[in-house]
Amino acid sequence: MEYRDYYEILDVEKSATQDEIKRAFRKLARKFHPDLNKDEDAEAKFKEISEANEVLSDPEKRAAYDQLGQAYRPGQDFQPPPDWDAGFEFSDGPASENAQGQDFSDFFETLFGEAYQQKRAADAKARFHAKGQDHHAKVLIDLEDTFHGTKRTIVLKVPEVTEDGHLVVKDRKLEVSIPKGVQEGQHIRLKGQGAPGRGDGTAGDLYIEIVNKAHPIYRAGGSDLYLDLPVTPWEAALGRKVKVPTPGGIVDLNIPAGSQQGRKLRLKGRGLPAKPPGDLYVSLRIALPPADSAKAKKVYEAMAELDFNPREHLMRDIKHGDQVRAKS
Amino acid sequence: MNGQILREDYKLALTDICEKCEVPESKVIAYIEEGVVEVQGNEVKLWRFTEASIVRIRQANRLEQDLRLNPAGAALALELMSQIEDLKNELKRFQPT
């Protein structure tokens, strides 16, 4: 078991006042709350700072932790000395609101867990029925998966109270079918796969959020897809039929004559499966051939004979002063 | 194991949504007033919610508890979050893949 430096986690001095600890925790909680921060490690970080706050915000626990921690560095292997908590009295109050239902580290459970474990075991035995907590998980899927559906294995950490009242954390693996047509941001509910209920209470549900992996060529927005399509200047100017990849296969797309950079063309029903199916929006990106050969240079020089000034509108409403400055 | 996608049609009554979100009716009403969730139906008895609202209400409620916000603050946080998500998606267009 590794020693945890709760002061370092909250980024406060060892001499910080209770108010400073409160402020540091609140600031970090806003930054790493998993509903606000979509980074993958935000949830773990939020648990870590909640755990640190659980100890440091309580003067009794903080005093005990301080006495214990003098000889340790973070990450160092840690064994609590026997009777380490002798002389400290822990109030039997409920865990703070942020701590409810959280699974803290082994380090925390070893030091402060006993009171909670006894309380949880007592709760479990009491004639008290409550629905179990709902759990949350995220799965990353490929865009292609939305066409055929897929299966994903999810590993959940499940705290369990054993018969003798000890708390253990077990891995629970679930193979989940992801139905076809699912979209980013949608949730799938697995009934009864959350935390077990207390007494006769039913188990909670498991909510799985769907997140799309970045695709090399498409971007998804709901059931619509977006694709940047490089075209040559002559394809854009003269119009041409070009081949375009869609998730359902390659199709022919008519580039209308006189197309400009960024023109959007819609391929109806060529997006993701849904009712109705999404569309594929193609944005034209005009790619210029390099002028790295005599032939290419000749073509560009021929184009220079065109009466074309793309900066004309910049010069039209210019102020007199600007013109003078530009000349000098 | 088969789950179900949370539906986006308006089927759930107020009592259903309270039970699924484990919040009192007053909380759901506050979230409707703040625009966290939308409801169809003219009177409370006829109100219908989407299943997708379950996730929104639970998110708002977690934010309220964990960050000591009120319903208006939670609604603001969710609104700003969705704006950030939209901007991040827009930004992906300009990042080389």
HADDOCK unambig.tbl for C-alpha pairs under 7 A between the chains (distance, minus, plus):
assign (segid A and resid 29 and name CA) (segid B and resid 67 and name CA) 6.93 0.50 0.50
assign (segid A and resid 30 and name CA) (segid B and resid 67 and name CA) 6.65 0.50 0.50
assign (segid A and resid 35 and name CA) (segid B and resid 59 and name CA) 6.51 0.50 0.50
assign (segid A and resid 36 and name CA) (segid B and resid 81 and name CA) 6.43 0.50 0.50
assign (segid A and resid 98 and name CA) (segid B and resid 66 and name CA) 5.73 0.50 0.50
assign (segid A and resid 175 and name CA) (segid B and resid 1 and name CA) 5.97 0.50 0.50
assign (segid A and resid 176 and name CA) (segid B and resid 1 and name CA) 4.85 0.50 0.50
assign (segid A and resid 176 and name CA) (segid B and resid 2 and name CA) 6.07 0.50 0.50
assign (segid A and resid 177 and name CA) (segid B and resid 1 and name CA) 5.87 0.50 0.50
assign (segid A and resid 177 and name CA) (segid B and resid 2 and name CA) 5.23 0.50 0.50
assign (segid A and resid 177 and name CA) (segid B and resid 3 and name CA) 6.92 0.50 0.50
assign (segid A and resid 186 and name CA) (segid B and resid 5 and name CA) 6.98 0.50 0.50
assign (segid A and resid 186 and name CA) (segid B and resid 6 and name CA) 6.95 0.50 0.50
assign (segid A and resid 187 and name CA) (segid B and resid 5 and name CA) 5.83 0.50 0.50
assign (segid A and resid 187 and name CA) (segid B and resid 6 and name CA) 5.70 0.50 0.50
assign (segid A and resid 188 and name CA) (segid B and resid 3 and name CA) 5.75 0.50 0.50
assign (segid A and resid 188 and name CA) (segid B and resid 4 and name CA) 5.22 0.50 0.50
assign (segid A and resid 188 and name CA) (segid B and resid 5 and name CA) 4.35 0.50 0.50
assign (segid A and resid 188 and name CA) (segid B and resid 6 and name CA) 5.80 0.50 0.50
assign (segid A and resid 189 and name CA) (segid B and resid 3 and name CA) 5.40 0.50 0.50
assign (segid A and resid 189 and name CA) (segid B and resid 4 and name CA) 5.54 0.50 0.50
assign (segid A and resid 189 and name CA) (segid B and resid 5 and name CA) 6.51 0.50 0.50
assign (segid A and resid 189 and name CA) (segid B and resid 6 and name CA) 6.74 0.50 0.50
assign (segid A and resid 190 and name CA) (segid B and resid 3 and name CA) 4.74 0.50 0.50
assign (segid A and resid 190 and name CA) (segid B and resid 4 and name CA) 6.93 0.50 0.50
assign (segid A and resid 216 and name CA) (segid B and resid 97 and name CA) 6.15 0.50 0.50
